[in-house]
Amino acid sequence: MAVFLGIDGGGSGCRAAVADAAGRVLGHGTAGPANIASDPGAAAAAIRAAAGAALGAAGGAAPAGVALGLAGANAAGTIDRLRPLLPWAAARIVTDAEAAARGALGAGDGIAAVLGTGSVFVAQRGGALRQIGGWGLAISDEGSGAWIGRRLLARAVMAGDGRIAPGPALAALLAEFGGAAGIAAFAATARPADFAALAPRAFDTDDPAAGAVLDAADSRIAAAIDHLRAGADLPVVFLGGLGPRFAERLAGRWPVRAALGTALDGALALARGAA
């Protein structure tokens, strides 16, 4: 019996699953973080560990097809550096966003808006995928948790300078960090996840500055989706930790539907050649 291995690897962990040709899942495995841009060696070790557990649970047969959806796969050179560290020479390696889109949309046309610590947008038409965004907080990731958190802090610094009035959310940030100087010290070494941890403060508050940050996020997210739709009547699936928040905020602009499956489902579909 032929088996197929799918892997979903990101900054928080790695998941693997083995399925037969009909898509019946036979085994699962998990391991540590697998961002191939930030630490390819550790990512490869996590991928091998998760895959070994899944294949072992499925009976130990060598996979007939392997597909990996991995964070960092869109950065130049990362896939080439990873391949020698893996035991599957012919494995298909795509971004974690592509795997998420395949899982969420199945074989149908549509757009996946992935909104978490970062942001990325993927359109699927006739089985072909186009991805925009997802290049990291320094140059991209508009509307993401990290983008929102960083902009909140920037507004708080403006309030600390007396340039805008400090509403409740900004006043709380200034008090917590010890003023603009404390915010500057935090921002100098903060990672995207650190900024993203502040994003929930922008929601469910009457602070006008926080509202302005969310309005800007709405605009950037809507622009990305409209760009990918290009006038076509494509449904949108919102994914990631902030996906439900923006699905609610942007309700009525486009047809929205629930995800059909996960990024791991998408990786399995790619491994089986079913997507």
N, C-alpha and C positions, 0 to 999 in steps of 0.2 A: 504494500500500500504506500503510495506516494504521500509525503507530508510536506508542509510548507511552513516556513518560519517568518513571522513578522515581529518587528521590534520598534518600539516607540521610546526614544531617548531624549531627555531634556535636562535642564539644570537642576531639577528636584529629584530625579530618579529615572530608572530605565525599566521598561516592562517588555516582556516577550511572550508570545503565544505561538503554539503550533496547531495547525489545522490540517484536515484531510482535503482532498480535491473538492468535496462538496461544501466545504466551509465549516465543518463540525470541529469545534475546538477540542483538542486532545490534551493540552498541557499548558501551564502558565509558569512564568518565572519573573522575579524582580531583582533589582540590584540598585546600586548607587547612582549618582548623577552621571549624565552622559552628554555633556556639551562638548562637541568635538573641536570647537574653536578655542575654548578657554583651557582645556586640558585633554588633549587627544589620548595620551597614555592611560589616564584614569578612565576616560570614556570607553576606550577599547576593552579595558578590564571589566568594566560594568556590563558592557554589551555581551562579552563572552560568558560572564557569570549568569546573567539573566537567560541567555539563550541555552546554556548548558542545563539549567534547571528546567526550562520548558521542554527541551528535547528529552531529558531524562524522564520527566513525567509522562511524555507521550510514547515512551518505549525505546528511545535511544536511536531511532533510525536517522540516517543523514537526510537533511532536507533536500527536496527536489528544486525548491526555489526559495530565495531569501530576499526580503525587502526591509530596509531600515529607514524610518523617518526620524531624523536627528536634528536637534538644535545645533546651530553653527554650520550646517551643511551648505549654506548660501555664501559663506566667506571663501574667498579665493584660496585654493590649495588645501583646504581642510579634508576633502574627500580623498585626495591623492595621498595625504599623510596618513589617513586612517586605514586605507585598504591593506597595506602590508601587515597591519596588526590584527587582522581578522582572518578566520579560516575559510572564508567563502569568497573565492576569487571573482565569481560572477554575480555577487550580490548587487541588488539595485539599491542605491542610496539616494534619498531625497531629503528635503527639509521636513522638519516636524510639522510645519504648516501645511505642506502638500499632503502628508499622511492624514492630518486632521481634516482637510477638505475632502479627501477621498472617503474618509469614514463618515463625515457629516452629510455629504451629498449623494453618496452611492454612485450610481452611474448617471444620475441626472444632472442637468445643467443648473447652475446657481452660483452664488457667491458665499464664501465663508469669511466672516469678519471675526478674527481671533484677537480678543482684547483681554490681555492679562497684564503681567509685568511689562511686557512689550506689546506691540501690535503688528499685525500683518493681515493682508487681504488677498484672497485667492478666488479667482473665477474659474469655473469649469464650463466648457462648451464642447459638446461632442466628444467628451473624454479628454480633451486637451486642457491643460491648466496654465493659467497665467497668474503670477504672484507679484504683488507690489508691497513695498514697505518691508519691515522686519530687519532693517539694517542696524539696529541698535540705537540706544537713547541719544548718543552724541550727534547723530545725523538723521534720525528717523523716529519710528515708533510713536507717531502722533496719536493722541487720544488714549494712550496706554496708561496703566497705573503709574509707571515711573514718570511719564510725561506730565501727568496731572499733579503728582506729588511735588515734582521739581517746580512747576509753575505756581503751586500754592506757596512754596517757600519763597519764590521770587516776589510774590505779592506781599508776603509777610515782611520781607526786607524793605519793600517800598513803604509799607505802613510804619515800620520802625524808623524810617527816614522822614516820616511826616508827609509823604507825598500823596498817600491815600488814607482814608479813615480806616482804622482797624476794627472790623466787625468781629463777631465772637470767634470764628474759626481762626482768623489771623492773630487775634489777641492771645488765644490759647497757644498757638505755635510760638509766638514771641516769648511768652512766659515760660514755656517748657524748655526752650533752647537757650534762654538767657539773653534774648535780644538778637539784633541783626548779626552781631559778632559771633554769637554761638551758632546761628544758622550757617554763617559762612564757614566756620570750622567744620561743621557736620558735612556740608556740601562738598568740601575739598576732598573727602575720602569716601563719600557715599557711593554705594553700588546701585544699579537700577532697582534691585529688590528693596533697598533701604528707602529710596524715594517712593516706590510703589506702596510701601507700608503706610504711607501718609495719605494715599489717595482716598480711602473711605471718608476722611474728614471733609471732603468737598461735597459729599452727598448729605442729604437730610439736615441741612442747615440753612438759615436765612441770611447768612453772610453774603452780601452782594459780590464780594471779591471771589469767593468760592463759586458762586453762581456764574460769574464771568469766565472762570476757568473751565467749568463744565460746558458752557455755551461754546467756547472755543473748541473743546474736544468734540462736541456734537458736529460742529462745522467741518472739522478735519476728517472725521469718520465718514460723514455723509459725502464729502467730496471724493474720498477714495472709493466708496461704493458706487457712486454715480459714474466715476471714471471707468470702472470695470464693467458696469452695466452697459455703458455706451448706447443708451436708448432702448436696450432690449428689456423685456419684461421678465427678468431673472429673479427668482426668490432669493432671500438672504437668510442665512443661518448665523446666529450670533453665538460665538464660542468663547471660552476663557472665563476667568473669574469675574470680569466686568461685563461680559456679554449680556447677561440678563438686565443689568442696569441700563445699558444703552439700547437694548431692544425696547425697553419701556420708554426711554426718553425720545427715541426716534420712531415710535409707533406711528403707523399710518403713511409713512413715506414710500414704503415698498412692501410687497408681499413677504411676510416672514414665516418661516417654518422651523419646526424642531429638528435637531440633528438626528440623522438615522443611526449613527454609530459614533465610535470614538476614533482617535488617531491610531490606536492599536488595530481596530477593525480595518482602517484604511491601509495600514502596512500589510496586514494579512491579505487583503484584496489585491494589493500590488504584487505580493509574493505569489499568489495563485494565478496571476495574469487575468483576474476577473474585473479589473477596473479599467 
